[in-house]
């Protein structure tokens, strides 16, 4: 019990001795946080970043703009039970091109449609997308399915 109270006392002293941020009113009456090194930080920056993460804003080559992937794209779920990752799929108007947003990928991949009606396959040389119980994405090399999902 004595050791616990010493620990709490030391923790309290450590917390109270740390440098604190000061809040100062700026000229336009909005709150700004000024750190000891005088760098001004927008207090709403974390809110704006959080909104982009929630909406998952991605740049689309086909749309030529950023858009919320979760709202506008077809969701493809991983076929592996070991992961809950999702990929996102977007088509141009005539479905001659498909844009693929893979998890952890910096850029999307644009795939061209090949084949005849009813047997279309979209490919970029590394991946193939085909219609079977929705859409299925597999690797060209070993033909193993990695993602699948329903159409919109």
C-alpha positions in Angstrom: 0.0 0.0 0.0 2.9 2.3 0.9 4.6 1.6 -2.5 1.3 2.4 -4.3 1.0 5.8 -2.7 4.6 6.6 -3.5 4.0 5.6 -7.1 0.9 7.8 -7.3 2.8 10.8 -5.8 5.7 10.4 -8.3 3.2 10.1 -11.2 1.4 13.3 -10.0 4.7 15.1 -9.8 5.8 13.9 -13.2 2.5 15.0 -14.8 2.5 18.5 -13.2 6.1 19.2 -14.1 5.6 18.7 -17.8 5.3 21.7 -20.2 1.8 22.6 -20.9 0.2 24.1 -24.0 -1.3 27.6 -23.7 -4.5 28.6 -25.3 -4.6 32.0 -26.7 -7.3 34.0 -28.5 -6.3 35.0 -32.1 -7.3 38.1 -33.8 -10.5 36.6 -35.4 -11.7 35.3 -32.0 -11.1 31.6 -32.8 -9.1 29.5 -30.4 -5.6 28.7 -31.4 -3.1 26.5 -29.6 0.3 28.0 -29.2 3.0 25.6 -28.1 6.1 26.8 -26.2 8.1 26.9 -29.4 5.5 29.4 -30.8 4.2 27.2 -33.6 0.6 27.8 -34.2 -1.6 24.8 -34.8 -5.1 24.9 -36.3 -7.3 23.3 -33.6 -9.6 21.9 -36.3 -6.8 20.1 -38.2 -7.5 16.8 -36.6 -11.2 17.1 -37.3 -10.5 17.7 -41.0 -8.1 14.7 -41.2 -10.6 12.5 -39.4 -13.3 13.4 -41.9 -11.1 12.3 -44.8 -10.3 9.0 -43.0 -14.0 8.3 -42.3 -15.0 9.1 -45.8 -11.9 7.4 -47.3 -11.3 10.0 -49.9 -9.3 8.6 -52.7 -8.2 10.0 -56.0 -9.8 8.3 -59.0 -8.1 8.2 -62.3 -11.4 7.4 -64.1 -13.3 10.2 -62.4 -10.2 12.5 -62.4 -11.1 13.8 -58.8 -11.2 12.7 -55.2 -14.3 10.9 -54.0 -15.6 8.9 -51.0 -14.7 5.3 -51.9 -17.0 3.7 -49.4 -20.1 5.5 -50.7 -19.4 5.3 -54.5 -17.6 2.0 -55.1 -18.3 -1.7 -55.1 -16.9 -3.3 -51.9 -14.8 -6.5 -52.4 -14.1 -8.4 -49.2 -11.1 -10.6 -48.7 -11.6 -14.3 -49.3 -9.1 -15.1 -46.6 -10.6 -15.6 -43.1 -7.4 -14.2 -41.6 -8.0 -10.6 -42.7 -11.0 -8.2 -42.8 -9.4 -6.0 -45.5 -11.5 -4.7 -48.3 -10.8 -3.6 -51.8 -13.0 -1.1 -53.7 -14.0 -1.3 -57.4 -15.2 1.5 -59.7 -16.2 1.3 -63.4 -16.4 4.0 -66.1 -19.7 4.6 -67.7 -19.6 1.9 -70.4 -17.7 -0.5 -68.1 -14.8 -0.8 -70.5 -12.4 0.1 -67.7 -12.4 -0.8 -64.0 -10.5 1.0 -61.3 -9.3 -1.0 -58.3 -8.4 0.4 -54.9 -6.4 -2.2 -53.0 -5.8 -1.9 -49.2 -2.5 -0.2 -48.3 -1.9 0.7 -52.0 -0.8 4.3 -52.7 -2.4 4.4 -56.2 -5.3 2.7 -57.8 -5.0 0.3 -60.7 -6.9 0.7 -63.9 -7.8 -2.5 -65.7 -9.0 -2.8 -69.3 -12.0 -5.0 -70.3 -11.2 -8.1 -72.5 -13.4 -10.8 -73.9 -16.9 -11.0 -75.2 -20.2 -10.0 -73.6 -21.0 -12.5 -70.9 -17.4 -13.5 -70.5 -15.8 -10.1 -69.7 -12.5 -10.0 -67.8 -10.9 -6.8 -66.7 -7.1 -7.1 -66.3 -4.0 -5.0 -65.8 -1.5 -7.9 -66.3 -1.2 -8.5 -62.6 -4.8 -8.9 -61.5 -8.0 -10.2 -63.2 -11.5 -9.2 -62.3 -14.4 -11.3 -63.5 -18.1 -11.7 -62.8 -19.0 -14.7 -60.7 -21.5 -14.3 -57.8 -20.8 -10.6 -58.0 -17.2 -9.7 -58.8 -14.1 -11.8 -58.1 -10.5 -10.5 -58.2 -7.7 -12.9 -58.6 -4.0 -12.8 -59.5 -3.1 -13.6 -63.1 -0.1 -15.7 -62.1 -1.6 -18.3 -59.8 -5.3 -17.7 -60.5 -6.1 -17.6 -56.7 -9.1 -15.5 -55.8 -8.2 -12.8 -53.3 -11.3 -10.6 -53.1 -15.0 -11.0 -54.0 -18.2 -9.0 -53.6 -21.6 -8.3 -54.8 -22.4 -5.8 -57.5 -24.0 -2.5 -56.5 
